[in-house]
């Protein structure tokens, strides 16, 4: 009976931090400027029978938008509920971390690692957005977990699902493959077969039905981004290190001081992931989600070097409480409401009242797909992904955009309004000449807490309007 209680207690305790994490995140859930809306819209297109790569542009493998489509079947028009997908994926990731660590190092280390993961600043911040990294992380950690369980083929299947979500999952998966090749050679073929089991046939199908556009969009487009479009890599790396300093230094100390029982599986997966940050110039903060679970495990192993210290459990408990409270407070106070679209209802109502159902809209990928979904107005040319990088890398041109949006009713874009009233900050996907020729500003919505812009502008583009210069 005592052994049974000892076994069950940590399992029950696992759900306490998970519940706290879910409550904190649920309290902050709202519409925020994000590319997640593009995937929601694409999921809606899939439900209408359209095919990615052939009928609309998609810069990633297809699994995420099919998850979005599945989610819409259950939530209907309650699109805000689709933001639960990254939360559930993250909780699933914490379960894989817990299970992997428990099998190798016991309940308390498993619980510690899962808490460090869930309440890392990166996880708290990025789970506000449906970017795809959290599904990728879930499948990648699933591959790690099933490797630990000696189930190589199933590990490969999870790796295959990770690749079908984001192609950059190839980096940690290569690390897992090297681990099999060196330490579990007899299971390497089984892992490889699992990895190819879904990724290869699904990719082949989309390559065929898209007439070759599949590889162009998910791979060669990405290679074009190596030129360094985007934010400074140094600033992003520094931001990550400073926000999750505990996990970064915990990992560093693990590498220096933990000489016995080194977990080579995690080391190889992490090491290969670091190649992404080294060779790929177009890095974003959320990409570090690939390794944050590994850093939590490394830090846990370092902490438990001191398990024989007097009052170790009390000190550990206090440390975890301080970390959870500090990171949660810092997230809620300083970042929880950032990028929030507080005028969603008003904007949707405006679009509904001033357009017909057969009219289209166009605009920033961070907001236009959302307004399109809620207002039941299609995006012109089904152009959900209007990321300016598509124009900067010539995957699409402004002329292409102008052709597809001909006759559009509203163009909704983010911008900066200067103190003197001037307008600037339009991105490369904004068809300025078309707007000058056909559109006038109908509505301006101030944005108070955004990372780049201070306003959303709604242009009415009926040709009878007098043009406005921007």
C-alpha positions as CSV (number, residue, x, y, z in Angstrom):
1,X,0.0,0.0,0.0
2,X,2.8,2.3,0.9
3,X,4.5,1.6,-2.5
4,X,1.3,2.3,-4.3
5,X,0.9,5.7,-2.6
6,X,4.5,6.5,-3.4
7,X,3.9,5.7,-7.1
8,X,0.7,7.6,-7.4
9,X,1.6,10.7,-5.4
10,X,4.0,12.2,-8.0
11,X,1.5,11.4,-10.8
12,X,-1.1,13.5,-8.9
13,X,1.4,16.3,-8.3
14,X,2.1,16.4,-12.0
15,X,-1.4,17.8,-12.7
16,X,-1.0,20.6,-10.2
17,X,1.5,22.7,-12.2
18,X,-0.3,21.7,-15.4
19,X,-3.6,23.0,-14.0
20,X,-1.9,26.2,-12.8
21,X,-0.3,26.7,-16.2
22,X,-3.6,26.1,-18.0
23,X,-5.5,28.6,-15.7
24,X,-2.8,31.3,-16.2
25,X,-2.9,30.9,-20.0
26,X,-6.7,30.7,-20.1
27,X,-6.9,34.0,-18.3
28,X,-4.8,35.6,-21.0
29,X,-6.4,34.1,-24.1
30,X,-7.6,36.7,-26.6
31,X,-7.1,37.6,-30.2
32,X,-3.6,38.9,-30.7
33,X,-1.7,40.0,-33.9
34,X,-0.3,36.7,-35.2
35,X,0.3,34.6,-38.2
36,X,-1.8,32.0,-36.5
37,X,-4.9,33.4,-38.2
38,X,-3.5,32.5,-41.6
39,X,-3.5,28.9,-40.5
40,X,-7.0,29.2,-39.2
41,X,-8.2,30.6,-42.5
42,X,-6.3,27.9,-44.4
43,X,-8.0,25.2,-42.2
44,X,-11.3,26.7,-43.3
45,X,-10.2,26.5,-47.0
46,X,-9.4,22.8,-46.4
47,X,-12.9,22.2,-45.1
48,X,-14.2,23.8,-48.3
49,X,-12.3,21.2,-50.3
50,X,-9.3,23.3,-51.4
51,X,-5.8,21.9,-51.5
52,X,-2.7,23.6,-50.1
53,X,0.2,24.3,-52.5
54,X,-2.1,24.0,-55.4
55,X,-5.0,26.3,-54.5
56,X,-3.2,28.5,-52.1
57,X,0.3,29.2,-50.9
58,X,1.6,27.5,-47.7
59,X,5.2,27.9,-46.6
60,X,5.1,24.9,-44.2
61,X,4.2,21.2,-44.4
62,X,0.4,20.6,-44.2
63,X,-0.3,19.0,-40.8
64,X,-0.9,22.2,-38.8
65,X,-3.7,23.5,-41.1
66,X,-5.4,20.1,-41.0
67,X,-5.3,20.3,-37.2
68,X,-7.0,23.7,-37.6
69,X,-9.6,22.2,-39.9
70,X,-10.3,19.4,-37.4
71,X,-10.5,22.0,-34.6
72,X,-13.1,24.0,-36.6
73,X,-15.3,21.0,-37.0
74,X,-15.6,20.9,-33.2
75,X,-15.6,24.6,-32.3
76,X,-17.5,25.9,-35.3
77,X,-17.3,29.7,-35.5
78,X,-15.8,30.1,-32.0
79,X,-12.4,30.7,-33.6
80,X,-10.9,31.9,-30.3
81,X,-11.1,28.3,-29.0
82,X,-8.6,27.3,-31.7
83,X,-6.0,29.0,-29.6
84,X,-6.3,26.1,-27.2
85,X,-4.4,23.9,-29.6
86,X,-1.0,25.2,-28.7
87,X,-1.9,24.9,-25.0
88,X,-3.0,21.3,-25.2
89,X,0.1,20.5,-27.3
90,X,2.3,22.1,-24.7
91,X,0.7,20.2,-21.9
92,X,1.2,17.0,-24.0
93,X,4.9,18.0,-24.3
94,X,5.2,18.3,-20.6
95,X,3.7,14.8,-20.2
96,X,6.4,13.4,-22.6
97,X,9.1,15.2,-20.6
98,X,7.7,13.9,-17.3
99,X,7.4,10.3,-18.7
100,X,10.9,10.3,-20.1
101,X,12.5,11.7,-17.0
102,X,10.5,9.5,-14.7
103,X,11.6,6.3,-16.4
104,X,15.3,7.3,-16.2
105,X,15.7,9.4,-13.1
106,X,12.5,9.0,-10.9
107,X,9.4,10.9,-10.1
108,X,10.8,14.1,-8.5
109,X,13.2,14.8,-11.3
110,X,10.4,14.2,-13.7
111,X,8.2,16.7,-11.9
112,X,10.9,19.3,-11.7
113,X,11.7,19.1,-15.4
114,X,8.1,19.4,-16.4
115,X,7.6,22.5,-14.2
116,X,10.8,24.1,-15.5
117,X,9.5,23.5,-19.0
118,X,5.9,24.7,-18.5
119,X,6.9,27.9,-16.7
120,X,9.9,28.8,-18.8
121,X,9.3,32.3,-20.1
122,X,9.5,31.1,-23.7
123,X,6.6,28.7,-23.2
124,X,4.5,31.2,-21.3
125,X,5.0,33.8,-24.0
126,X,4.8,31.8,-27.2
127,X,1.7,29.7,-26.3
128,X,-0.3,32.9,-26.9
129,X,0.1,32.3,-30.6
130,X,-0.7,29.4,-33.0
131,X,2.6,29.4,-34.7
132,X,3.0,25.6,-35.2
133,X,6.1,25.3,-33.0
134,X,4.1,23.8,-30.2
135,X,2.7,21.0,-32.3
136,X,6.3,20.4,-33.7
137,X,7.6,20.3,-30.1
138,X,4.9,17.9,-29.0
139,X,5.8,15.4,-31.8
140,X,9.5,15.9,-31.3
141,X,9.3,15.2,-27.6
142,X,7.1,12.3,-28.4
143,X,9.9,10.9,-30.5
144,X,12.3,11.4,-27.6
145,X,9.9,9.7,-25.1
146,X,9.3,6.6,-27.3
147,X,13.0,6.3,-27.9
148,X,13.4,6.1,-24.1
149,X,10.7,3.5,-24.1
150,X,12.6,1.4,-26.7
151,X,9.9,1.8,-29.3
152,X,11.9,2.9,-32.3
153,X,9.3,2.7,-35.0
154,X,6.7,4.7,-32.9
155,X,9.5,7.2,-32.2
156,X,10.0,7.6,-35.9
157,X,6.3,8.0,-36.5
158,X,6.2,10.9,-34.1
159,X,9.3,12.3,-35.9
160,X,7.4,12.0,-39.2
161,X,4.5,14.0,-37.7
162,X,6.9,16.6,-36.5
163,X,8.3,17.0,-40.0
164,X,4.8,17.2,-41.4
165,X,4.3,20.2,-39.1
166,X,7.5,22.1,-39.5
167,X,10.4,21.1,-41.8
168,X,13.0,22.4,-39.2
169,X,12.2,19.5,-37.0
170,X,14.8,17.7,-39.2
171,X,17.5,19.1,-36.9
172,X,16.5,17.4,-33.5
173,X,15.3,14.3,-35.4
174,X,18.7,14.0,-37.1
175,X,20.2,14.0,-33.5
176,X,17.8,11.2,-32.5
177,X,18.8,9.3,-35.7
178,X,22.5,9.6,-34.8
179,X,21.8,8.4,-31.4
180,X,20.2,5.2,-32.8
181,X,23.1,4.8,-35.2
182,X,25.7,5.0,-32.4
183,X,23.9,3.5,-29.4
184,X,21.0,1.4,-30.8
185,X,22.2,0.4,-34.2
186,X,19.9,-2.6,-34.3
187,X,16.9,-0.2,-34.2
188,X,18.1,2.4,-36.5
189,X,16.3,1.0,-39.5
190,X,13.1,0.7,-37.5
191,X,13.4,4.4,-36.5
192,X,14.1,5.4,-40.1
193,X,11.1,3.5,-41.4
194,X,8.9,5.2,-38.8
195,X,10.2,8.6,-39.8
196,X,9.5,8.0,-43.5
197,X,6.2,6.2,-42.9
198,X,4.0,9.3,-43.0
199,X,6.3,12.0,-44.2
200,X,7.3,10.4,-47.5
201,X,3.9,9.3,-48.8
202,X,2.1,12.5,-47.7
203,X,4.9,14.6,-49.3
204,X,4.7,12.6,-52.5
205,X,1.0,13.0,-52.7
206,X,1.1,16.8,-52.3
207,X,4.1,17.1,-54.6
208,X,2.1,15.3,-57.3
209,X,-1.3,17.1,-56.9
210,X,0.5,20.5,-56.6
211,X,2.5,19.9,-59.8
212,X,5.8,20.3,-58.0
213,X,4.8,23.4,-55.9
214,X,4.9,21.5,-52.6
215,X,8.7,21.4,-52.4
216,X,9.1,24.9,-53.8
217,X,6.9,26.3,-51.1
218,X,8.0,24.3,-48.0
219,X,11.7,24.0,-48.8
220,X,13.2,26.2,-51.5
221,X,11.2,29.2,-50.3
222,X,12.8,28.6,-46.9
223,X,16.3,28.4,-48.3
224,X,15.8,31.8,-49.9
225,X,15.2,33.3,-46.4
226,X,18.8,32.4,-45.5
227,X,19.7,35.9,-46.8
228,X,18.8,37.3,-43.4
229,X,15.4,38.8,-43.8
230,X,14.0,39.7,-40.4
231,X,15.2,40.7,-37.0
232,X,18.8,40.6,-35.8
233,X,19.9,37.1,-34.8
234,X,22.1,38.4,-32.0
235,X,19.2,40.4,-30.5
236,X,16.9,37.4,-30.6
237,X,19.4,35.0,-29.1
238,X,20.2,37.6,-26.4
239,X,16.4,38.0,-25.7
240,X,16.1,34.3,-25.3
241,X,19.1,33.9,-23.0
242,X,18.1,36.8,-20.7
243,X,14.4,35.6,-20.4
244,X,15.3,32.0,-19.7
245,X,18.6,32.6,-17.9
246,X,18.0,29.8,-15.4
247,X,17.6,27.1,-18.1
248,X,20.5,28.4,-20.2
249,X,22.9,28.5,-17.2
250,X,21.5,25.2,-15.8
251,X,22.3,23.6,-19.1
252,X,25.8,25.1,-19.3
253,X,26.6,23.9,-15.8
254,X,25.2,20.4,-16.7
255,X,27.6,20.2,-19.6
256,X,30.5,21.2,-17.4
257,X,29.9,19.4,-14.2
258,X,27.7,16.3,-15.0
259,X,30.3,13.8,-16.1
260,X,28.4,10.6,-15.1
261,X,25.3,9.2,-16.8
262,X,25.2,11.8,-19.5
263,X,22.0,11.6,-21.5
264,X,23.4,11.4,-25.0
265,X,20.0,11.2,-26.7
266,X,19.1,14.7,-25.4
267,X,22.6,16.0,-26.0
268,X,22.6,14.9,-29.6
269,X,19.1,16.2,-30.3
270,X,20.0,19.6,-28.7
271,X,23.4,19.8,-30.5
272,X,21.9,19.2,-33.9
273,X,19.1,21.7,-33.2
274,X,21.8,24.3,-32.5
275,X,22.9,24.0,-36.1
276,X,19.6,25.6,-37.1
277,X,20.4,28.7,-35.1
278,X,23.9,28.8,-36.5
279,X,23.3,28.4,-40.3
280,X,19.8,29.8,-40.6
281,X,19.7,33.6,-40.7
282,X,15.9,34.1,-40.5
283,X,15.6,33.1,-36.8
284,X,12.7,34.0,-34.6
285,X,12.4,33.8,-30.8
286,X,9.8,31.0,-31.0
287,X,12.3,28.8,-32.9
288,X,14.1,28.2,-29.5
289,X,11.0,26.2,-28.6
290,X,12.8,23.3,-30.3
291,X,15.3,23.0,-27.4
292,X,13.5,24.5,-24.4
293,X,12.3,21.1,-23.3
294,X,15.8,19.7,-23.5
295,X,17.2,22.7,-21.5
296,X,14.6,21.9,-18.8
297,X,15.8,18.4,-18.6
298,X,19.5,19.4,-18.5
299,X,18.9,21.9,-15.8
300,X,17.0,19.3,-13.7
301,X,20.0,17.0,-14.0
302,X,22.3,19.7,-12.8
303,X,20.1,20.7,-9.9
304,X,20.0,17.0,-8.7
305,X,23.8,16.9,-8.4
306,X,23.0,18.5,-5.0
307,X,20.3,16.1,-3.9
308,X,22.4,15.0,-0.9
309,X,22.5,18.5,0.4
310,X,20.7,19.2,3.7
311,X,17.1,20.4,3.2
312,X,17.5,19.8,-0.6
313,X,13.8,19.1,-1.1
314,X,12.8,22.2,0.8
315,X,15.2,24.3,-1.2
316,X,14.1,22.8,-4.4
317,X,10.4,23.4,-3.6
318,X,11.2,27.1,-2.7
319,X,13.2,27.5,-5.9
320,X,10.4,26.2,-8.1
321,X,7.8,28.3,-6.4
322,X,9.9,31.4,-6.9
323,X,10.5,30.6,-10.6
324,X,6.8,29.9,-11.2
325,X,5.6,33.0,-9.5
326,X,8.3,35.3,-11.0
327,X,8.0,34.1,-14.6
328,X,4.2,34.0,-14.4
329,X,4.0,37.5,-13.0
330,X,6.5,38.9,-15.4
331,X,4.6,37.3,-18.3
332,X,1.2,38.5,-17.3
333,X,2.3,42.0,-16.2
334,X,4.6,42.8,-19.2
335,X,3.6,40.6,-22.1
336,X,0.1,39.0,-21.5
337,X,-1.8,41.9,-23.2
338,X,0.8,42.7,-25.9
339,X,-0.4,42.6,-29.4
340,X,-4.0,42.2,-28.3
341,X,-6.6,43.2,-30.9
342,X,-9.1,45.0,-28.6
343,X,-11.3,46.3,-31.5
344,X,-12.1,42.9,-33.1
345,X,-15.8,43.2,-32.6
346,X,-16.0,46.8,-33.8
347,X,-14.0,46.0,-36.9
348,X,-16.0,42.9,-37.7
349,X,-19.2,44.9,-37.3
350,X,-17.9,47.7,-39.6
351,X,-17.0,45.2,-42.3
352,X,-20.4,43.4,-42.1
353,X,-22.3,46.7,-42.2
354,X,-20.4,48.2,-45.1
355,X,-19.9,45.2,-47.5
356,X,-21.9,42.4,-49.1
357,X,-21.2,38.8,-48.5
358,X,-19.8,38.3,-52.0
359,X,-17.2,41.0,-51.6
360,X,-13.6,40.3,-50.5
361,X,-11.0,41.8,-48.2
362,X,-7.2,41.7,-48.2
363,X,-4.5,42.8,-45.8
364,X,-1.9,42.0,-43.2
365,X,-1.6,38.3,-42.3
366,X,-1.7,39.3,-38.7
367,X,-5.3,40.4,-38.8
368,X,-7.0,40.2,-42.2
369,X,-7.6,36.4,-42.1
370,X,-9.2,36.7,-38.6
371,X,-11.6,39.5,-39.7
372,X,-12.4,37.5,-42.9
373,X,-13.3,34.4,-40.8
374,X,-15.5,36.2,-38.3
375,X,-17.2,38.5,-40.7
376,X,-17.8,35.8,-43.3
377,X,-16.0,37.8,-46.0
378,X,-13.5,35.9,-48.2
379,X,-9.9,36.9,-48.6
380,X,-9.2,38.1,-52.1
381,X,-7.6,35.3,-54.1
382,X,-7.5,33.2,-50.9
383,X,-4.3,35.1,-50.0
384,X,-4.1,34.2,-46.3
385,X,-0.3,34.3,-46.1
386,X,0.6,37.9,-46.9
387,X,3.9,37.8,-45.0
388,X,6.1,40.5,-46.6
389,X,8.8,37.8,-47.0
390,X,6.8,36.3,-49.7
391,X,7.3,39.5,-51.7
392,X,10.9,40.1,-50.6
393,X,11.9,36.6,-51.8
394,X,9.9,36.9,-55.0
395,X,7.7,34.0,-54.3
396,X,4.9,36.4,-55.2
397,X,5.1,39.9,-56.6
398,X,3.1,43.1,-56.0
399,X,1.8,42.7,-59.6
400,X,0.5,39.2,-58.6
401,X,-1.2,40.7,-55.5
402,X,-2.8,43.5,-57.5
403,X,-4.2,41.0,-60.0
404,X,-5.7,38.8,-57.2
405,X,-7.2,41.7,-55.3
406,X,-8.8,43.4,-58.2
407,X,-12.2,44.6,-57.1
408,X,-11.5,44.0,-53.4
409,X,-13.7,45.9,-51.0
410,X,-11.5,46.5,-47.9
411,X,-7.7,46.4,-47.4
412,X,-6.9,46.0,-43.7
413,X,-3.2,46.7,-42.8
414,X,-1.0,47.5,-39.9
415,X,1.0,50.8,-40.0
416,X,2.5,53.6,-38.0
417,X,0.8,57.0,-37.7
418,X,3.4,59.7,-37.1
419,X,2.8,62.6,-34.6
420,X,2.2,64.9,-37.5
421,X,-0.4,62.7,-39.0
422,X,1.7,61.0,-41.7
423,X,1.4,57.3,-42.3
424,X,4.4,55.0,-42.6
425,X,5.4,51.4,-41.8
426,X,3.6,49.5,-44.5
427,X,5.2,46.2,-45.2
428,X,6.3,44.8,-48.6
429,X,3.0,43.0,-49.2
430,X,1.0,46.2,-49.1
431,X,0.0,47.2,-52.6
432,X,0.6,50.9,-52.2
433,X,0.0,51.9,-55.8
434,X,-3.3,50.0,-55.9
435,X,-4.4,51.7,-52.7
436,X,-3.4,55.1,-54.1
437,X,-5.4,54.5,-57.2
438,X,-8.6,52.9,-55.7
439,X,-8.8,53.4,-52.0
440,X,-9.5,55.8,-49.2
441,X,-9.0,55.4,-45.4
442,X,-12.4,54.5,-43.8
443,X,-11.3,53.6,-40.3
444,X,-8.3,53.9,-38.1
445,X,-7.9,51.8,-35.0
446,X,-5.1,52.8,-32.6
447,X,-2.9,49.9,-31.3
448,X,-1.3,50.6,-27.9
449,X,0.9,47.5,-27.1
450,X,2.3,46.1,-30.3
451,X,5.8,45.1,-31.1
452,X,6.0,47.0,-34.4
453,X,3.0,49.2,-35.3
454,X,0.7,51.7,-33.6
455,X,-2.4,51.5,-35.8
456,X,-4.6,49.3,-38.0
457,X,-6.0,51.1,-41.1
458,X,-9.0,50.0,-43.1
459,X,-9.0,51.2,-46.7
460,X,-12.3,51.2,-48.7
461,X,-11.3,50.3,-52.2
462,X,-14.4,50.8,-54.4
463,X,-13.2,52.5,-57.5
464,X,-15.8,55.3,-57.2
465,X,-13.9,56.6,-54.1
466,X,-11.4,59.4,-54.3
467,X,-7.9,58.1,-54.0
468,X,-5.7,58.7,-50.9
469,X,-1.9,59.0,-51.2
470,X,0.1,56.9,-48.7
